[in-house]
Amino acid sequence: MSGRIAVLFDFGGVLTTAVLAAFADFGTELGDSRLPLRLLTGDAESSALLVDHEEGRIGQRAFEEGFARRLRAHGADIDAVGLVDRIQSRLHPDPAMIRLVADVRAAGYRVGLLSNSLGDDCYAGFDLPTMFDAVTISADIGFRKPSRRAYLIGCERLGVAPEQTIMVDDLEQNITAAELLGLGGIVHRDAESTAARLWPTLQPREQNLN
């Protein structure tokens, strides 16, 4: 995995605190910490709603109404209005990862965002055009990770080939899919371990794109 010249970073769970923890915290509020994720991963209707929302086929309101209906069907008393915002409120920026993105870019490497979106305001507070050389969001392109098209579009927008690129993501299935296309993969757990794995995989500075 040596000699890479570009890095694609995931958003939720990489540049922010863990998404899975946010859903669990939201579930605790509903009386069952496992319920939201159990539905999104194991309930066909809930899963389809999430995919449709992340790929831009339905808007936030339609997702909220549909997911609230599934939650109520499983015993959670919840109003659809503001459902996504309640989940997003549990995500907080990770300053160490934001510094890592800036450091990698300052060292002359290409950096991009490749994110599955959830909600209209999930990137509020982040100046994405300033942070990244290219921004690729699933709802804008109609493909979500782990679709191969999502990775290929992310690389294309960065102006690099998959073989020149590293993907940093907190979900193992997204890294597995990236590696099948030739990208290097780092499963993110915390900023320190991600940085320790990332820097040795990058091509020496004097040989990189800049």
Secondary structure as GFF3:
##gff-version 3
##sequence-region A 1 210
A	DSSP	beta_strand	6	9	.	.	.	ID=ss1
A	DSSP	alpha_helix	19	30	.	.	.	ID=ss2
A	DSSP	alpha_helix	35	42	.	.	.	ID=ss3
A	DSSP	alpha_helix	44	54	.	.	.	ID=ss4
A	DSSP	alpha_helix	60	73	.	.	.	ID=ss5
A	DSSP	alpha_helix	83	88	.	.	.	ID=ss6
A	DSSP	alpha_helix	95	106	.	.	.	ID=ss7
A	DSSP	beta_strand	110	115	.	.	.	ID=ss8
A	DSSP	alpha_helix	128	131	.	.	.	ID=ss9
A	DSSP	beta_strand	134	137	.	.	.	ID=ss10
A	DSSP	alpha_helix	138	141	.	.	.	ID=ss11
A	DSSP	alpha_helix	148	158	.	.	.	ID=ss12
A	DSSP	three_ten_helix	162	164	.	.	.	ID=ss13
A	DSSP	beta_strand	165	169	.	.	.	ID=ss14
A	DSSP	alpha_helix	172	180	.	.	.	ID=ss15
A	DSSP	beta_strand	184	187	.	.	.	ID=ss16
A	DSSP	alpha_helix	191	201	.	.	.	ID=ss17
A	DSSP	three_ten_helix	205	207	.	.	.	ID=ss18
###
